[in-house]
């Protein structure tokens, strides 16, 4: 006789109420979707939120927000499928999967924010805070990008090109320019490409710095009112890193003041990151981040800061670090170690990132002007 109905369940066969375990292919697919969703959300956040904040509801902002929402939807759906599909103890591996996804998403977020840069509207009222007449000029880079800058020739002193930080424009350097102008310096306040009124695609790790600074020096050469034997750079954050890097390739640069400079390549950070697990994890993240940046921008990776300082044998450097930022201090000391005879470091107690002039205005004026005066002292005119 045939077995009575229900005997399969009684002998341990499949029950009608027990969910079937998903096949390995389905689990792999849901895992892939989970990772893709995380990366989509990170890319969308990097594009949409920043563009929305600075530009409003532009097409780029809407696209970024769409990617963010789509990514979150994919993450939610795939995570729920994985949770239901993995019974009991098998769910443990969702923990390392989530860690890997978060690390990857952080790298994507930073890379996107560095390469898909929104416009930074220029506050023209900042020009009025500089006690000399500034005129609008337009240096052109070697790849044809028209930059914008404010220019006032020197009266009695050298000339300094001022470079702003990421997400800013020349208005951020107006207070420093005002101090230098009071001492007779010529000042050229430059908008990096893709920032302020400058054309081109922005890049917030400063990888176009050499080209942009070379355009500024080319303008000074054509203008003819600055002594090219007495030219320095002053940069804040990204601008400080650009200034250090440009000194290695532009011989006219004889003095650099870099405030808040820390890193623009993985090699830069490797020089001052701590050891141990935390340092190792950060190095992995940095390698992935800067590798993605290299893929996402036509600008090639720049020379590491320590190598730039070693190469710029005719240049003196003053590195200013925030007293509230151990990372800035460690980065400055790492750069100084590359050329201790030509690099000095000033740690400003209580100062935040690029806040030395606000925190210690008198000391900033004394130190920075004295540094430039010494490094850019008048050169004797060749005879015969």
N, C-alpha and C positions, 0 to 999 in steps of 0.2 A: 504494500500500500504506500501511497505518497505520504510525505510528512504533513502533519496538520499545519494549518495556517498559524503563523507566529513562531514556528519552531526555529526559524533563522535567527530571530532576535534572541531566543532562549539559548542558542548555542554560540553566541558571541559575534554574530554577523552584524552588518551595518544596520543601524536603527534609523527609522524614518525621521526621528527628531534630532539626530546628530549631524552637524554641518560637515560637509566633505572638506578634507584638507586640500587647499589649492595646489595645483601642480607647480613645480619649480619654475617653469616658464612664466607663470602668472605672477609669482612673487618677485621674480627678477624684473618683470615689466613694471610692477608697482614701485619697486625700489628706484628704477631709472626715472620714473615719473616724479617721484618725491624729490630726487636730486635736481632734476630739470626745473621743477617748480620753485625750489629754493633759489636757484640761480636766476631764473626769470624775475622773481620778486626782488632780488638784490639789484639786478640791472635796472629794473623799473624804478626802484627807490632812488638809485644813484642819478637817474635821468630826471624823473618826474618831480620829486620833492624840491630839489634845488632850483630847477627851472621855474617851477610854480612860484617859489618864494621870490625869485629875482625878476622874472619876466611876466608872471601872470599866466593865464590860460592860453599859452601858445600851443601850436601843433606838437612841438617837442615835449612840452609838459604833459599834454593829454596822452601822447604815445607812451611816455614813461609811466604815468599813472595806470594806463591800461595794462601794461606789462606787469606792474606791481599787483594789480587785482587779479589778473589771470594767473600769475604765479602763486598767489596765496590760495586761489581756488584749487589749483592742481595739487598743492601741498596738502590742503585739507582733505581732498578726496582720496589721494593716494595713501596718506597716513592712516585714514580710517580703514581702508582696504587692508593695509599691512597689519594693523592692530587686530582686525577680525581674522585675518588669514593665518596669523602666527599664534598658536595656542600656547598658553602657559609659559614655561621657561624659555621657549624659543624666542620670546619677545626681547630677550636681553640684548640681542644684536641690533635692536633699534637705537640703543644708546650710542655705540661707536658710529653708526650710520649718521645719526643726528650731529655728532661732533664734527665728523668730516664735512657734512653739508654746511654747517655753520662756518667752519674755517674757509671753505671754498666760497661761500656767499660773501664773507667779509672781504676776501681778495677781489672778487668781482665788483663789489660795491665801491671799493677804493679805486680800482682801475677805471671804472666807468666815470666816477666823479672827477678823476684826474684828466680824462681825455674828452669827455662830452661836457664842455664847460659853457655855462650860460653867460650872457652878456653882463658886464658890471658897469652900470650907468655912472658916468662921470659927474661929480659935483664940481661945477665950474667956479663956484664961490670959493673953493679952496685956494684958487690962484691969488685971491685978494689977501690971503694971510702971509704971503711971501713979500717982503718989503722992497722988491724991485719989480720993474715992468717985465712981465713974462709974455712972450709971443708964441703962438702956435706954430710948430714946425712938424715936418713929416719925413723922418728918415725912412729909407727904403732898404729892405734886407736883400741879401744875395739871391734869394729865391723870389723876389718881386713883391713881397708883402709891404704895404704902406703902413708904417707905424705913426702914432701921434705922440707928441711931447710938448711940454712947455720949456722955453729956453730963455735964459738971461745970461749974457756974456759976463766974463769976470771984469771987475774994476781994478782990483789990486792983487788978487790971489790966483790960485790954480782953478781948475774946473773939475767938478764932480758930477758924474751921471748917477741918478738915483733910481733904484729899482724896487718896485713894490712887491708885496706878497701875493700868495694865491687867493683868488676870489676878490681881489682889490684892483685898484688902478692908481694912476699917478697922484691922485688927491691924497692917498695915504702917506706919501713922502713929503707933503708940503711943509709940515712942521720942521722936519730935518733940513729941508731946503732953506727955510727962513733963517735958521741959525747960521748956516754956511754963508748965505747971501749977506748977512750983517757983517761978516768978516771979509767981504770983497770977493768971495768965490763966485765963479760962474757955475750955474746949476742947470742941468738938463733933466727934467722929470719925465721919465719915459713910461708910456703904456706898453706893457708886454703884448705881443700879438694875441688877438682875441679878447683883449681886456680894454675897458674904457672905450676910446675912439679908434683904437688900432684895428686894422683889418686882420684877416686870417683866423685860423682855428686856434682857440685857446688850449693851453696845456699846463695844468696846475702842478706839475712836478719840475717845471723849469727846464725841460729838455731842449727848448729852442733858445735858451739864454745866450749861447755863444753867437748865434746869428743875429739876435736882436741887439746885443751889445755892440757887435761889429758894425751894425747899421748906425748906431748912435755915434761911434767913433768916426765913421765915414762922414756923417753930417758935420761933426766938429771940424774935420779936415777941410771940407768944402766951405764951411762958413768962414773959417780963417781968423776968427777973433780969439780963439783959445790957443794957448801954448800946448802943443801935443806932447811936450816933454813933461808936462805937469798935469796929468789926468789921473783921477782916481774914481773908484766906484763905491757907492754906499747902497747896500741892499738889506731889505727886511724879509726874513723868513725865506720863501722861495727866491726872492730877489737876492738875498745873501748867498744862497747856493749858486745862483746864476753868476753873481759877481766873482766868487771864488773860482768857478769853472772857467769863466771868460778870461781870467788873468793868465791862464795857461796857454791860450791860443792868440791873445791880442797883446803884442809887446808894448803898446802905448800905455797899458794899464800898469801903473807903478805903485798904487796903494789901494787897498780894499778894506772897507769897514763892513762887516757882515754881522747882522744881529738876528738871532733866532734861527741860524742855519743849523740843520741837523742831518738830513739825508735826502738824496734824490735817486739813489740806487740801492740795491740790496747790499753791495759792497760797502757803501757808506755806513749802513746800520750795523753790519757785521763787525765793524771796527770798534764799536762801543757797547754792543748788547752784552748782557751778562751771560755767564755759562749756565749749566744746569738745564732742567726740564723747560722752564719758562723761556730761556734764551733759545733753546733748540726749537721749540714750537714757533716762536716768533720768526726765526730764520726760515722755517718752512713756509710760513705765511708770506713773508717778504719775498722769498724766491718766486712763489706763485703769483703774487701781486705784480711785481715788476716784470715778470715774464708776460703776463696778460697785457700790461701797459705797452710793452714793446710790440706786441701783435696789433694793438688797437691804435697806434699812432705812427705816422710816417717819420716822426723824429726819432733818430737813433739814440740809444742810451748814451748819456754823457760820460765824460771821464770822472771817476770817483774823486771826491773832494781832496782826499789825502794825496792822490797822484797829481791833481792839479796844482796843489801847493808846492809839491816837490819840483814840478816842471817850471813854475813861474819864479825862476831864480832871481829876477830883477824886481820882484814885487814884495812889499811888506803888507802884513795882514793884522788887523785888529778884530778879534772875534768877541762879540758882546753876547753874554748868556744871561737868561732870566734867573734870578735867585730862587724863584719858585719852581724851576724845572730842572730836576736832576738829569733828565735826558739831554737837554741842551748843554748842560755843563759837561757831561760825558762826551758828547759829540765834539764840543770845542776842544777839549783836551786831546781827543784822538787826532784831530786835525793839527793841533800844535805839535804833537809828537812827530809829525812828518817833517817839520822844518822849524825846530824850536828857536833857531836864531833869527827867523823872520816873522814868526807868528806870536802875538801876545793875546792873552785872554783877560777880559774884564767881566767878572760875575757881579751883577747889580743886585744887592740884597733887596728883597721885597718886590722886585719887578716881575711882571707877568710877561708872556710871550710878546716880543717886540715893544715892550713897555718901558724901556730904560729912560727915554727922553721924558716921558710923563712922570716917572718915579723920581728921577734925579736930574732935573733939567740943567742945573748949574754944572754938576759933575760931568754930565754928557757933553755939554758945550766945551768944557775945558779939555776933556780927554780926546774927543773926536777932532776938534780943531787943532790941538797940539799934535796929534798923530798925523793929520794931513799936512800941516805946516812942515813937519820934519821930513816926512816921506816924499813930499812934493816940493821941496825947497827949490828956489830959482836956480836954474842951470846957467853956467857961463856961456855966453854967445861965442860960437866957434869963430876964430879969426883966420884970415888968409885963406 
